[in-house]
Amino acid sequence: MKAAKQTDMIDQRLADLEEIHAHVSNIDKRIAKQVKGDILKLKAGHSAEKSAAYLLDKLFQESDRSILLHDLRLDLDGDIAQIDHLSINRYGFVKLYETKSFSTGIKIDDDGVFWRWDDYAKRYIEIPSPILQSQRHEVTLKNALNAIGYEPLHFSHYVLVDYKAKLIKPKERKFDNVCRPDRLEEVWKKEEEKPLNLRDLSAGLKGVGRLFSGKALTPEKLQEYGDKLAKMHSVLQMDVWSRYGLEKPENALAVESKEVSADKKVYKKTPFLQKPTGENTQLSERLSSSKAARRLKLSTLDFLTKAESFGLVLKEGDAYVATEKAQKHGVENKIFRNIPYVSWPVPIIDKIGATLTTEKDVSE
């Protein structure tokens, strides 16, 4: 079957990044280096996804039992899942495919920890497990599938490593689900030969039951579910300039908050941060990012992601640092026991929290 959704184009994102790079090249070498790295990562990631999508399309195009979707982003009331590729079949079996394209390679140790080689530091650096990352998407995807009427029985997770990246795995037959895209058929055959655990066996029996009871989906119904899921795709909206703490020269953009009156929804445009004056510059009460996140009842990553969308922090390597824009408003870069962290004035934290509250109120 033809894929219900193809990979999104990156032309506009790439053009924005190249414009920013040209703007800062002679102004801020640090930001220019970061933008250049992001351009290379965007190109490499997109190339790996397109390559994997091409091979997956080849595998599934002759089948009327499964339908593919590429580059699906789900946003269910703030519950977000970004899925590189996925397939759903007639019997309720769902497969998720995470694409990785580290040019220096990926290593998996005996404990299942993922590492990437850092050419600069000349050592392996631990990275978040793409398998666990895919499994976290499972909950959001399951809710989306239930919403369109598709009843999933079982989820499987695979990591597709680009050909340009070196792949090192334990010698024992572990992590077969981490492989090159063209080895998927071989991996599926190995899975069929393995003894099933009780959970997988139960799902398999239910799938067979759907087949013989006539409850398996027709190709037309499967296509319908694929199209419905594709319509749930949510395009990520981001002011790329503010991500680096910059304002677009020809159209300076201020992050806006929405104020809601008690009687009716009235929107008032106000700058998210106003330049502090007088005693406001004495921002004495400060919290780390983790404590700031707890104050707002968020995970640390969600808090930093929100701050990044406002142009207040920028990711450098494995750490976040405060941008020049943030530092003008009292946010500081600190180091404790050789570990960098961001120190936040409480008023700035509360301003971030206020945007979360008003956005929630407006959507109700």
C-alpha positions in Angstrom: 0.0 0.0 0.0 1.1 3.5 -0.7 2.3 5.4 2.4 -0.5 7.6 4.0 2.0 10.3 4.8 5.4 11.2 3.4 8.4 12.9 5.1 8.0 16.7 5.5 10.2 19.0 3.4 12.9 20.9 5.2 13.4 23.7 2.6 12.0 26.5 4.8 13.8 25.4 8.0 17.0 25.1 6.1 16.6 28.5 4.5 15.9 30.1 7.9 19.0 28.6 9.4 21.2 29.6 6.5 19.8 33.2 6.7 20.7 33.2 10.4 24.2 31.9 9.8 24.8 34.6 7.2 23.6 37.2 9.6 25.7 36.2 12.6 28.9 35.0 10.9 30.7 38.3 11.5 28.9 39.1 14.7 28.9 36.1 17.0 31.2 33.2 16.1 29.8 31.1 18.9 26.2 31.3 17.6 27.4 30.9 14.0 29.2 27.6 15.0 26.0 26.4 16.7 23.8 27.3 13.7 26.3 25.6 11.3 26.2 22.5 13.3 22.4 22.5 13.4 22.3 22.9 9.6 24.6 19.8 9.2 22.4 17.8 11.6 19.2 18.8 9.9 20.6 17.8 6.5 22.0 14.5 7.8 18.9 13.6 9.7 16.6 14.4 6.8 18.8 12.4 4.4 18.7 9.4 6.8 15.0 9.6 7.1 14.4 9.9 3.4 16.7 6.8 2.8 14.9 4.8 5.4 11.5 5.9 4.0 12.5 4.8 0.5 13.4 1.3 1.7 10.4 1.0 3.9 8.1 2.0 1.0 9.7 -0.8 -1.0 9.0 -3.3 1.7 5.4 -2.3 2.2 4.3 -1.3 -1.3 3.2 -4.7 -2.4 1.3 -5.5 0.8 -2.3 -4.8 1.5 -1.9 -5.8 5.2 0.0 -2.8 6.5 0.1 0.9 5.8 3.1 3.3 6.4 3.3 6.8 7.7 6.5 8.9 7.7 7.6 11.8 9.9 4.4 12.0 12.0 4.2 14.5 14.8 1.3 14.1 17.2 0.2 16.8 19.7 -2.6 15.7 21.9 -3.3 18.6 24.3 0.5 19.1 24.9 1.3 15.4 24.9 3.7 15.2 22.0 5.2 12.4 20.0 7.6 12.8 17.0 7.7 9.5 15.1 10.1 9.0 12.2 8.2 6.1 10.6 5.4 3.8 11.7 3.3 1.0 10.3 -0.1 -0.3 11.3 -1.6 -3.6 10.0 -5.0 -5.2 9.6 -4.8 -7.2 12.8 -3.8 -4.4 15.3 0.0 -4.7 15.2 1.9 -1.4 15.2 5.6 -0.9 14.5 7.6 2.3 15.2 10.9 3.0 13.5 13.4 5.6 15.0 16.1 6.8 12.5 19.6 7.7 13.7 22.4 9.2 11.6 25.4 10.0 13.9 28.2 10.3 11.4 30.8 9.1 14.0 28.8 6.0 14.8 26.7 4.4 17.5 27.8 1.8 20.1 25.5 -0.3 22.3 27.1 -2.0 25.4 26.0 -5.3 27.1 23.6 -3.4 29.4 21.8 -1.7 26.5 23.3 1.7 27.0 23.8 3.7 23.8 27.0 5.7 23.1 28.2 8.0 20.3 31.8 8.7 19.5 32.9 12.3 20.1 35.7 13.2 17.7 36.5 16.4 19.7 36.8 14.7 23.1 38.1 11.5 21.7 35.8 9.3 23.8 32.4 7.7 23.8 29.5 9.8 25.2 26.3 8.3 26.5 23.2 9.3 24.6 19.5 8.7 25.4 18.3 5.3 24.3 16.4 5.7 21.0 14.5 2.5 22.0 13.2 4.0 25.2 12.5 7.2 23.3 10.3 5.3 20.8 8.6 3.5 23.7 7.7 6.8 25.3 5.9 7.7 22.0 3.8 4.6 22.4 1.4 6.1 24.9 0.6 9.1 22.8 0.3 7.1 19.6 -2.0 4.6 21.3 -4.3 7.5 22.3 -4.3 8.8 18.8 -5.1 5.4 17.3 -8.0 4.9 19.8 -9.3 8.3 18.9 -9.6 7.4 15.2 -11.2 4.0 16.0 -8.1 1.7 15.4 -7.6 -0.8 18.2 -3.9 -1.7 18.6 -2.9 -5.0 20.1 0.8 -4.9 20.1 3.7 -2.3 19.6 7.2 -3.1 18.4 10.1 -0.7 18.3 13.1 -0.6 15.8 16.1 1.7 15.5 17.3 2.2 11.9 20.9 3.3 11.7 22.1 5.2 8.6 24.7 3.5 6.5 27.2 6.3 7.0 27.3 5.6 10.7 29.4 2.9 12.3 27.2 0.4 14.3 28.8 -1.6 17.2 26.7 -4.1 19.1 27.4 -6.9 21.5 28.6 -10.1 19.9 25.7 -12.1 21.3 22.4 -11.9 19.4 21.1 -8.9 21.2 19.5 -5.8 19.9 18.4 -7.2 16.5 15.9 -4.4 16.4 18.8 -2.0 16.0 19.9 -2.4 12.4 20.4 -1.0 8.9 17.1 -0.3 7.1 17.8 -3.0 4.5 18.0 -5.7 7.2 14.5 -5.3 8.5 13.1 -8.3 6.7 15.9 -10.5 8.2 15.1 -9.1 11.6 11.4 -9.8 11.3 12.2 -13.4 10.3 14.4 -13.8 13.4 11.6 -12.5 15.5 9.2 -15.1 14.1 11.6 -17.8 15.1 12.0 -16.7 18.7 9.8 -18.0 21.5 7.1 -15.6 22.4 6.6 -14.2 25.9 3.1 -14.3 27.4 2.3 -10.7 26.4 3.4 -11.2 22.8 1.7 -14.6 22.6 -1.6 -13.2 23.9 -1.5 -10.4 21.3 -0.6 -12.9 18.6 -3.6 -15.1 19.5 -5.9 -12.1 19.5 -4.6 -11.2 16.0 -5.3 -14.7 14.7 -8.8 -14.4 16.3 -9.5 -11.3 14.4 -8.4 -13.0 11.2 -10.7 -16.0 11.6 -13.6 -14.1 13.0 -13.7 -11.7 10.1 -12.7 -8.7 12.3 -9.4 -8.1 10.5 -9.5 -4.8 8.6 -10.1 -4.6 4.9 -7.4 -2.8 2.8 -9.9 0.0 2.3 -10.6 0.4 6.0 -6.8 0.3 6.8 -6.3 3.0 4.2 -9.0 5.1 5.9 -7.3 4.7 9.3 -4.0 5.7 7.8 -5.5 8.8 6.2 -7.1 9.8 9.5 -3.9 9.4 11.4 -2.1 11.5 8.8 -4.6 14.3 9.3 -3.6 14.4 13.0 -0.1 15.4 12.0 0.8 18.7 13.8 3.5 20.8 12.1 6.0 22.2 14.6 5.7 26.0 14.7 8.9 27.7 15.9 10.5 31.1 15.6 13.9 29.9 14.6 15.6 33.3 15.3 14.4 33.4 18.9 15.8 29.9 19.4 19.3 31.5 19.3 18.2 34.5 21.3 18.1 36.7 18.2 15.5 39.0 16.6 15.0 38.9 12.9 16.5 42.2 11.6 13.7 43.2 9.2 10.9 42.1 11.5 11.8 42.1 15.2 9.5 39.6 16.9 8.6 39.7 20.5 7.3 36.6 22.3 3.8 37.3 23.1 1.6 36.3 26.1 -2.1 36.2 26.1 -4.2 37.8 28.9 -7.6 36.4 29.5 -10.3 38.5 31.3 -12.8 37.0 33.7 -15.8 37.9 31.4 -14.5 36.9 28.0 -11.3 36.0 26.2 -9.4 39.2 25.3 -5.9 39.0 23.9 -3.4 41.6 24.7 0.0 41.6 23.0 2.8 42.2 25.5 6.5 41.4 25.3 7.4 38.3 27.2 10.5 40.0 28.7 10.8 43.7 29.3 14.2 45.2 30.0 14.6 45.4 33.8 15.0 48.8 35.3 15.8 50.1 38.7 15.5 47.6 41.5 14.1 45.0 39.1 17.8 44.3 38.1 18.4 43.0 41.6 17.0 39.6 41.0 18.3 37.9 44.1 16.1 34.7 44.5 17.4 32.2 42.0 16.8 28.5 41.1 18.5 25.9 38.9 16.6 24.6 35.9 15.5 21.4 37.7 14.2 23.4 40.6 12.5 25.9 38.3 10.8 23.0 36.5 9.5 21.6 39.8 8.2 25.0 40.7 6.1 25.0 37.4 5.3 21.2 37.8 7.2 20.4 34.6 9.9 18.0 33.8 13.3 19.6 33.4 13.4 18.9 29.7 10.0 20.4 29.2 11.0 23.5 31.0 14.2 23.9 29.0 12.4 23.2 25.8 9.9 26.0 26.6 12.7 28.4 27.5 14.5 27.5 24.3 11.4 28.4 22.3 11.6 31.9 23.9 15.2 32.2 22.9 16.4 32.1 26.5 18.6 29.0 26.4 20.6 27.3 23.7 21.8 23.7 23.6 25.5 23.3 23.3 26.6 19.7 23.2 24.9 17.9 26.1 24.2 21.1 28.1 21.9 24.1 27.9 23.4 27.6 28.3 21.7 31.0 28.7 21.6 33.2 25.6 22.7 36.8 25.6 19.1 37.8 25.5 18.4 35.9 28.7 21.5 37.2 30.4 20.3 40.8 29.8 17.4 39.8 32.1 19.3 38.3 34.9 19.7 34.7 33.8 23.2 33.4 34.5 25.4 30.5 33.4 27.0 28.8 36.4 29.3 25.9 37.0 29.1 23.5 40.0 31.7 20.8 40.3 32.7 21.3 36.7 29.1 20.8 35.6 27.5 23.8 33.8 24.0 24.8 34.7 21.6 27.8 34.2 20.6 29.9 37.2 17.1 31.5 36.9 15.7 34.5 38.7 12.3 33.5 40.1 10.4 36.4 38.3 11.6 35.0 35.0 10.5 31.5 35.9 7.1 32.8 36.9 6.8 34.7 33.6 7.4 31.4 31.8 4.8 29.7 34.0 2.3 32.5 33.2 2.6 31.8 29.5 1.7 28.1 30.2 -1.4 29.2 32.2 -2.7 31.7 29.7 -2.1 29.3 26.8 -4.1 26.6 28.6 -6.9 29.1 29.5 -7.2 30.3 25.9 -7.5 26.8 24.5 -10.4 25.9 26.7 
